[in-house]
């Protein structure tokens, strides 16, 4: 898939909305601009990516060879 977005295009969304530019290059090179209202979007509180693993807690590193700390 190859597409180019004109970097000189200036789209300014109003407060509470976002512009979505939908392109289906498998059928044509036509783009469909849409305006999405933020109150229409329902997102999950927690996201889980398919195949992602949970993060592991880091193990603390202890410096056992440290014998003294001096502050001047």
C-alpha positions as a Markdown table, in Angstrom:
| # | Residue | x | y | z |
|---|---|---|---|---|
| 1 | Unk | 0.0 | 0.0 | 0.0 |
| 2 | Unk | 1.3 | 3.4 | -0.9 |
| 3 | Unk | -0.2 | 6.7 | 0.0 |
| 4 | Unk | 0.8 | 10.4 | 0.3 |
| 5 | Unk | -0.7 | 13.0 | 2.5 |
| 6 | Unk | -0.2 | 16.6 | 1.5 |
| 7 | Unk | 1.9 | 18.2 | 4.3 |
| 8 | Unk | 0.7 | 21.6 | 3.2 |
| 9 | Unk | -3.0 | 20.8 | 3.9 |
| 10 | Unk | -4.2 | 22.6 | 7.0 |
| 11 | Unk | -7.1 | 21.0 | 8.8 |
| 12 | Unk | -8.2 | 22.7 | 12.0 |
| 13 | Unk | -10.7 | 20.8 | 14.0 |
| 14 | Unk | -13.1 | 22.6 | 16.2 |
| 15 | Unk | -13.1 | 21.9 | 19.9 |
| 16 | Unk | -14.6 | 18.5 | 20.7 |
| 17 | Unk | -14.1 | 17.0 | 17.2 |
| 18 | Unk | -11.5 | 15.4 | 15.0 |
| 19 | Unk | -11.1 | 15.2 | 11.3 |
| 20 | Unk | -10.6 | 11.6 | 9.9 |
| 21 | Unk | -9.4 | 11.1 | 6.4 |
| 22 | Unk | -10.3 | 7.6 | 5.2 |
| 23 | Unk | -8.6 | 6.1 | 2.1 |
| 24 | Unk | -9.3 | 2.8 | 0.5 |
| 25 | Unk | -6.5 | 2.3 | -2.1 |
| 26 | Unk | -7.6 | -1.2 | -2.9 |
| 27 | Unk | -10.6 | 0.2 | -4.8 |
| 28 | Unk | -9.6 | 3.7 | -5.8 |
| 29 | Unk | -7.4 | 6.6 | -4.8 |
| 30 | Unk | -10.3 | 8.5 | -3.3 |
| 31 | Unk | -10.2 | 10.0 | 0.1 |
| 32 | Unk | -13.2 | 10.6 | 2.3 |
| 33 | Unk | -13.0 | 13.3 | 4.9 |
| 34 | Unk | -15.1 | 12.8 | 8.0 |
| 35 | Unk | -15.6 | 14.7 | 11.2 |
| 36 | Unk | -15.8 | 12.7 | 14.3 |
| 37 | Unk | -17.4 | 14.1 | 17.5 |
| 38 | Unk | -15.5 | 13.1 | 20.6 |
| 39 | Unk | -18.6 | 12.2 | 22.5 |
| 40 | Unk | -19.4 | 9.6 | 19.8 |
| 41 | Unk | -16.2 | 7.6 | 20.5 |
| 42 | Unk | -16.3 | 4.9 | 23.2 |
| 43 | Unk | -12.8 | 3.6 | 24.1 |
| 44 | Unk | -12.0 | 0.9 | 26.6 |
| 45 | Unk | -10.4 | 1.9 | 30.0 |
| 46 | Unk | -7.8 | -0.8 | 29.6 |
| 47 | Unk | -6.3 | -2.0 | 26.3 |
| 48 | Unk | -4.8 | -5.4 | 25.7 |
| 49 | Unk | -2.8 | -5.9 | 22.5 |
| 50 | Unk | -3.1 | -9.3 | 20.9 |
| 51 | Unk | 0.1 | -11.3 | 21.7 |
| 52 | Unk | 1.4 | -8.7 | 24.1 |
| 53 | Unk | 2.8 | -9.8 | 27.5 |
| 54 | Unk | 2.3 | -8.2 | 30.8 |
| 55 | Unk | 5.3 | -6.1 | 32.0 |
| 56 | Unk | 7.6 | -7.7 | 34.5 |
| 57 | Unk | 8.4 | -5.8 | 37.7 |
| 58 | Unk | 12.1 | -4.8 | 37.7 |
| 59 | Unk | 14.3 | -6.4 | 40.2 |
| 60 | Unk | 16.2 | -4.0 | 42.5 |
| 61 | Unk | 19.9 | -3.7 | 42.0 |
| 62 | Unk | 21.9 | -3.7 | 45.2 |
| 63 | Unk | 25.5 | -2.5 | 45.4 |
| 64 | Unk | 27.0 | -4.7 | 48.1 |
| 65 | Unk | 30.5 | -3.4 | 47.6 |
| 66 | Unk | 29.6 | 0.2 | 48.7 |
| 67 | Unk | 31.0 | 0.9 | 52.1 |
| 68 | Unk | 30.7 | 4.7 | 52.5 |
| 69 | Unk | 29.0 | 7.8 | 51.1 |
| 70 | Unk | 30.5 | 11.2 | 51.7 |
| 71 | Unk | 28.8 | 14.5 | 51.1 |
| 72 | Unk | 30.7 | 17.8 | 50.9 |
